[in-house]
Every structure is written in C-alpha cells, then in structure tokens.
Amino acid sequence: MAINVEVEKNNQESTANLIRRFTKRVQGSGIIPRMRKNRYFKRAKSPAVVRMARLKKLANKAEYEKMLKLGKIQERTSGRR
C-alpha cells in the first residue's frame, strides 16, 4: 500500500515553509508510524525451510557422534572458553 505525499511550492513561499508543509503532510498520512512498526519485522519461515533445517541439524549431530565415536574429534566442553 503505497501512499505518495506531494507538495508544490507556492509563488512567494520559502523553502523552509515548503519543508514544514511536507513534514506535516507526511505525519498526517501515517507513513512514519507504519514504517517504524515494520522496521524489525521478520517473515515466518515456511514449513519446508523449517523441515530442511531440522534434517540438516540431525545429520550434523549424527556426523558429530560418528566422528566422536571414531576418536577423530574431542568431545565439546560446555561453559566459557
């Protein structure tokens, strides 16, 4: 939903007054609050993407356990480094 805000300069109008009128019109249209509301919006992931991420995580976990069992890597220690 696009809202275009447009103002035209009158004959004897200063640039400062034109900017003031423009900002008033933008505030009245409600564009700024809507943009601030959507600023950090993140789309929900599709079920297929979630499923693929889970499958990848399970595969990585199985690979880690296999390498650990073979002694190729050391067990991860929890806590701070």
C-alpha positions as CSV (number, residue, x, y, z in Angstrom):
1,M,0.0,0.0,0.0
2,A,1.9,3.0,-1.3
3,I,1.0,6.5,-0.3
4,N,2.6,9.3,-2.2
5,V,2.9,12.6,-0.4
6,E,3.4,15.6,-2.7
7,V,3.5,19.3,-2.1
8,E,4.1,22.1,-4.6
9,K,5.9,25.3,-3.9
10,N,3.6,28.4,-4.0
11,N,4.8,31.7,-5.6
12,Q,6.0,33.5,-2.5
13,E,6.7,30.5,-0.3
14,S,10.1,30.0,1.3
15,T,11.9,26.6,1.1
16,A,11.7,26.2,4.9
17,N,8.0,26.7,4.8
18,L,7.7,24.1,2.0
19,I,9.7,21.6,4.0
20,R,7.5,22.3,7.0
21,R,4.3,21.7,5.0
22,F,5.8,18.5,3.6
23,T,6.7,17.1,7.0
24,K,3.2,18.0,8.3
25,R,1.6,16.1,5.4
26,V,3.8,13.1,5.9
27,Q,2.9,13.0,9.6
28,G,-0.7,13.3,8.8
29,S,-0.6,10.4,6.3
30,G,0.7,8.0,9.0
31,I,3.6,6.7,6.9
32,I,6.3,7.1,9.7
33,P,4.5,5.1,12.4
34,R,3.8,2.3,9.9
35,M,7.4,2.2,8.8
36,R,8.6,2.1,12.4
37,K,6.2,-0.7,13.2
38,N,7.5,-2.8,10.3
39,R,11.2,-1.9,10.9
40,Y,12.2,-5.2,12.6
41,F,9.5,-7.4,11.1
42,K,10.7,-10.9,10.1
43,R,8.7,-13.2,8.0
44,A,7.8,-16.6,9.4
45,K,9.8,-19.4,7.8
46,S,7.9,-21.8,5.5
47,P,7.4,-25.4,6.8
48,A,9.7,-26.7,4.1
49,V,12.6,-24.4,5.2
50,V,12.0,-25.4,8.9
51,R,11.9,-29.1,8.0
52,M,15.2,-28.8,5.9
53,A,16.9,-27.0,8.8
54,R,15.9,-29.8,11.3
55,L,17.1,-32.5,8.9
56,K,20.4,-30.7,8.5
57,K,20.8,-30.4,12.2
58,L,20.1,-34.1,12.8
59,A,22.6,-35.0,10.1
60,N,25.2,-32.8,11.6
61,K,24.5,-34.3,15.0
62,A,24.8,-37.9,13.6
63,E,28.1,-36.9,11.9
64,Y,29.5,-35.4,15.1
65,E,28.6,-38.5,17.1
66,K,30.2,-40.8,14.5
67,M,33.4,-38.8,14.5
68,L,33.4,-38.7,18.3
69,K,33.0,-42.5,18.4
70,L,35.9,-43.0,16.0
71,G,38.1,-40.7,18.1
72,K,38.7,-38.2,15.3
73,I,37.5,-35.3,17.4
74,Q,37.4,-34.5,21.1
75,E,34.1,-34.0,23.0
76,R,33.0,-30.5,23.2
77,T,33.2,-29.0,26.7
78,S,30.4,-26.7,27.9
79,G,30.9,-23.5,29.6
80,R,33.0,-20.4,29.0
81,R,36.2,-20.5,26.9
